[in-house]
């Protein structure tokens, strides 16, 4: 069995994140704006969207270039400050 302490991420790397939140006119724009603050190399083709069946929730999947744990933690904190965000994975 692999000990989680033995798993390390080699930075920089492609790192997928998923942000789930309530659908609104500004949700995707706000999420992408926050992510772009932490990864200026973000391109539109790195972003994919999915809505729930009833359209109440949205999921934004973004693959960023992660440069370190500090970047990931700061981005997570900033994303959780968006009112519509329910979860960042």
C-alpha positions as a printed Julia matrix, in Angstrom:
89×3 Matrix{Float64}:
   0.0    0.0     0.0
   1.27   3.49   -0.86
   1.76   5.87    2.03
   0.27   9.32    1.15
   3.38  10.93    2.66
   5.44   9.29   -0.09
   3.43  10.96   -2.88
   4.84  14.25   -4.05
   3.93  16.53   -6.9
   6.78  17.64   -9.12
   6.34  21.35   -9.89
   5.74  22.89  -12.37
   3.07  20.56  -13.73
  -0.32  20.44  -15.4
  -2.8   20.35  -12.53
  -6.57  19.91  -13.0
  -8.97  21.65  -10.65
 -12.75  21.51  -10.53
 -14.91  24.26   -9.09
 -18.57  23.49   -8.38
 -21.06  26.19   -7.62
 -24.49  27.67   -8.13
 -25.26  28.72  -11.7
 -25.25  32.48  -12.19
 -24.43  34.96  -14.92
 -21.05  35.67  -13.33
 -19.98  32.3   -11.87
 -17.74  31.09  -14.7
 -16.3   34.55  -15.35
 -15.42  35.01  -11.66
 -13.84  31.55  -11.37
 -11.72  32.04  -14.5
 -10.65  35.52  -13.33
  -9.43  34.16   -9.99
  -7.59  31.27  -11.61
  -5.97  33.62  -14.14
  -4.61  35.7   -11.22
  -2.71  32.6   -10.1
  -1.81  31.26  -13.57
  -1.33  33.95  -16.19
  -0.71  31.28  -18.87
  -4.34  30.05  -18.68
  -5.93  29.65  -22.12
  -9.6   29.17  -23.05
  -8.98  25.58  -24.22
  -7.94  24.68  -20.63
 -11.48  25.41  -19.4
 -14.49  23.1   -19.71
 -17.99  23.55  -18.33
 -20.79  21.26  -17.29
 -24.24  22.09  -15.93
 -26.39  19.98  -13.67
 -29.53  18.41  -15.16
 -31.79  21.07  -13.67
 -29.29  23.86  -14.44
 -28.99  24.93  -10.82
 -25.3   24.09  -10.5
 -22.26  24.37  -12.75
 -18.91  22.64  -12.74
 -15.84  24.37  -14.15
 -12.84  22.15  -14.87
  -9.59  24.0   -15.47
  -6.13  22.63  -16.04
  -3.52  25.07  -14.76
   0.24  25.14  -14.67
   0.89  24.61  -10.98
   4.12  26.12   -9.7
   3.94  25.13   -6.04
   1.82  24.42   -2.99
   1.64  28.09   -2.03
   0.03  28.91   -5.4
  -2.52  26.11   -5.02
  -3.45  27.08   -1.46
  -3.81  30.78   -2.33
  -5.96  29.96   -5.36
  -8.19  27.63   -3.3
  -8.7   30.33   -0.68
  -9.55  32.94   -3.34
 -11.97  30.61   -5.13
 -13.81  29.79   -1.9
 -14.4   33.54   -1.4
 -16.69  33.6    -4.47
 -20.26  33.55   -3.14
 -21.58  30.95   -5.61
 -18.7   28.47   -5.06
 -19.68  25.39   -3.07
 -16.65  23.17   -3.58
 -13.12  23.26   -5.02
 -11.56  19.91   -5.9
